Amino acid sequence: MKLQPGREAVVRVAVATLWTSPEAVRPVDRPALTAGADILTWVSGLDTDQQVGDCVLSQLLLGERVLVSELRPDGWARVVAVEQPAAKLDPRGYPGWLPTEQLTPVDPSTDTGTDPPLVVDSTVTGLHAAPNGPEVLPGVVVGTRLVPAGPARDDWRPVHVPGHAAPLWLPDDHLVATSAEAPAAAQALAVAQRLLDVAYIWGGLSAHGIDCSGLVHLAWRRFGVLLPRDADDQAVATTPLELGAERPGDLYFFARPGRKIHHIGIVTAPPGNRGERRMLHACYRRRRVIEEPLPADRTATLVGAHRV
């Protein structure tokens, strides 16, 4: 099977980066462009300015579906990330460019729909050729959905992996079953708290590097809740609260006067008696995920609290 415009494909690497255009990538981005997509090496090679380069739009996780709209002979595919809502950009999902080597056609034999998918709950894990065997695909992150390929054996679970003919294996306790029940806000907050100190990467959506709206999207994605990718769209998709009624796991939104929402954080404590507030967020200024009281300049741009 080959990739074809107008058909769906799936991501075959642990984390694929969605780019504004093939021409926008920089020499420092090379590790993220390979067939193996070494995101950890890529992130570690970025300086603080490169961490916020606007060439990155988002990231996609192993097994995530895209709609291919164009294939270029130089190895790039224009796609729509259909699992990342972005209504203002494209009603089908988030548009951008991926290296074709990081995609593979949908395999109907592993997409039967009879087995409910599993979700990676470990912050970062790896997929192996056999139980306790060599690692084949490192860097798989929390929130990744995998299709089971049979029962667990010796505390290892086989899963179907795009681009691999034989099942790969990971520790069974790194996975959880999907649930139709909506998570409590505190559960999503607990996932986000595991990403404290992860590097801030503009457009990042993984435990290797993440941005403010990516942190929110990924925390709820772990529980099967599909929030939009960008902060302003996340505000539209959630329920406003009166300031003062927020509780841990709710969301704070920030905007400058007359401008659209530019930042989001996750509430970590009820507001204090004098209105003091705390949040967990991927901080552009500090270039990492932090938990802190809202400083005065953040409070001045706080435009609302919302609940998922």
N, C-alpha and C positions, 0 to 999 in steps of 0.2 A: 504494500500500500504506500502511496505517496501523498504528501500534502497537496491539497487542491484549494484554490480560491473558491469561496462560497461554502466550504465544508468546515466542520469543527475539527479541532486537533486538541491535544492535551500536552501539558508541560511534562518533560521527561527528566528534568534536573531538580535538585532539592529546592532551589530558589532561582527563578528567572527574573531578570530586571527588564522592565518595560521602558523603552527609550522614546524621546520625542521624535528622533529621526536617526537613521544610520550615520548621517554626517555630524551629528551632535556629540558622538562619543569621543572620549579623550584617550591619549595613550595610557593613562593610569587605569582606565576601565578594562583593559585587556583581560584580566582574570575573570571578570564577570561575563565575558563574551564567548568563552570557549564552550566546547561540547560538554565539559564537566561543570562549568559555572562555579568557580571557586570564590564564593561570596566572602568568606572569612578573609582570604588573602586580599581580595579587592578592598574591603573595608579597612583593613589594617594598613593599606598603602595610601589611603586618602589623607591629605592634610585638612585642617579645619575649614579652609575655603572650599576645597573640593567636596567635602561632605554635604555642602548645600548647593552644589551645582544644579542648575535647572534643566539639565539634560535628562534627568531621571523623572519618570512620571509615577511609577508604582512598581511593585514586584508581585510575582505570581508563584504559588507553591506547587510542589510536585502533584501531578494529577489534575491541576486546575484546567478548566476548559476555556478555549478561545475559539472565536470564529475567524478564520483566515479570509482576509479580503484582497490581499495582493501578495505575490511572491516575486522577489527580485532575483536576477541571476547571480548577484554578488552574495547571496546567502542570508538575506533579510526577508522577514515576513511582516506585512502590516496586518494587525490583528485587532479584534475587540475582545477584551477580557470580560466575558459574559457573567462571571461571578463577582464582579466588582461594579455595582451600580454607580453610574455617573450621568444622571439625567441631563445635566446641562451640556454635556459633551456629546453623548450618543445614547439614545434610549435603549440600546442593546447592551451597553456596558462601557468599560474604559478603553478608549482607543490608543494605540501606540505601536511600537515596533519591537520585534524580538528576533534574535538569531534563529534561523530555521533549524540549526543543529540542536536547539533546546526544545524542539517540538516533535511530536510523533502523531500520526493519525490515530483516531479513536479505534480501539480494538474491540469489536462487538463481542468477542468470546469472553472478555473479562468485564463486560458491561451489561450483565444479564439483568440486573436489578433485583435478583432473588435474594441476595445476601446484603443486609444493611451494612453500610460502610463503617469502618472504624476511624477514630480520630486520634492523632498523635497527641498525647498529653505531656510527654517529656519535653522540656524546654528545647533541647536539641538531642537528636539521636542519629543513628546510622543504620542502613540496611545492609544485610550480610548475605553471602552466597548460601550459607547453611547455618544451622544453630551453632553458635560459637565459632563460625567460620570467618573467612576474610571479609573485611568491610568492602562493599561494592559501591555504595552511595552514601557518603557522609553528609552531615549538615542538614538533615531533615528536621524541620522545626514544628513546634506546637501549632495545632490548628490544621495540619495537613490531613486530608482525608484519604484513606487507603481501602482497597477492596480486599476482603479476606480471601485466602486461597486454600483454606482448610482449617482444621482444629489446631490448637496450640500443641507443641511437643517439647517436653523438657523445658517448659517455661519460655519457649520461643514461639512466635506466631508467623506463619507464612502469609505473604500478601502479594497480590498482583501489582506490578509496577510498570508504568508506561515505558516502552522501549526495551523491556526485558522479557525474553520468551519464558524463562523459568521463574517461579516465585522467588522473592527475596524474603529474608527473615529479620525480625527485630525482637527484642525482649517483650514478652507479652504484657508486662506491667508498664510499658511505655505507651500503651494504647488503652483507649476506653471505647465503649460502644456508643454510637450516636443515640440521642434521645429526642423524642418529639416534645418533651416538656420544656417550656421556657426557663432559662436559668434565673436564679436570684442574682440581683445586681452584685451582691457581695462575692458571688462565685467568679464573675467576670473580672472584678477588681483583683481577686486573688491571682488570676492568671497574669494580669498586667503587672502586679507587684513582683512577679518572678523575673520581669524584664528590667528591673532597676539597674542602672549603670550601663545598659546597652547603649551603644553609640547612636547618636542622632544622625540619620542619613535622610536627606530630602528625598521623598518618594519611597523610603524603606518600609518593608512590611514583613520583617522576620526578626528572629532572636539574634541575628548577626548585626542588624542595624535597622532603625525604625524612625518614623516621624510621628507627629502628634496624632493625626487622624488614623495613621496606620496602626498605632498602639490600640486605639479604640476598636477599629475594625477587627484586628486580630484577636483581641480579648473576647469579643462576642462571637467571632467566627469559630472559636474553639468549641462553642456550644451549639453550633448550627444556625446562629442568628446572622443573617446576611445584611449588614449595615452598608450604606454607601461608602465609597472610598475617601471622599474629601469632607473636610469639616463643615463647610456650608451646607452640603447635601445631608450630612448627618444631623444637622439641626432641623432640617425639614422633616426628616424621617423619625424624629423622636418627639416626645410629649413635653411641652413647656411646663415648668413649675413656678410657683411664686418663690422668689429668693427668700431663703430662710426655711423652706420646706425640704431642701435637698438632704439626702442621706448618702452614706458611703456606696459607691458604685454608680451614682448619678453622674451627669456630665456638666461641666462648665464650658460656656462658649464666650469668645472674646472677639471684639471688633472695635476699630477706631471710628470716631464719629463720621457718619456718611459713607462708610466703607463696608464691604461684605465681611463675614466672619473669617478670621485668619488663623485662629488657634482654638484648641480644645484640650481639656484635661478631665481627669476622672476624680470625682470627689472622694476623699479618703477619711473625712471626719465630719460630723454635723457642725454647722456654724456655731461659733462661740457666742457668749452673751453680748459681746461688743462687736459682733459681726465678723470676727476673724474667721478665715476659711483656709482649708488645706486641700491640695490636690496632688495627684500623680500625673506626670506628663512627660512627653519627649520634648525636651527644652532646646529650642534653636540656639539660644544664647550660650547655654552651658555645653551644648553638643552631646548630650546624653539624657537618658531617662532618669528623672529625679522625683522625689516627693518632698514638698515644701509648703510652708504657709504662703498664701498669695501676697507678694510684695505690693507696694502701693501702686506701681504702674500697672500691674495686672488687675488690681481691683478697679482702677479707673477705666479699664476697657472691658470689664465683665458685663456682658449684655444679657445673660440668662443662665438658668439651670434647667436641664432637661432630664427626662427619664426614658430609658429604652423600653 
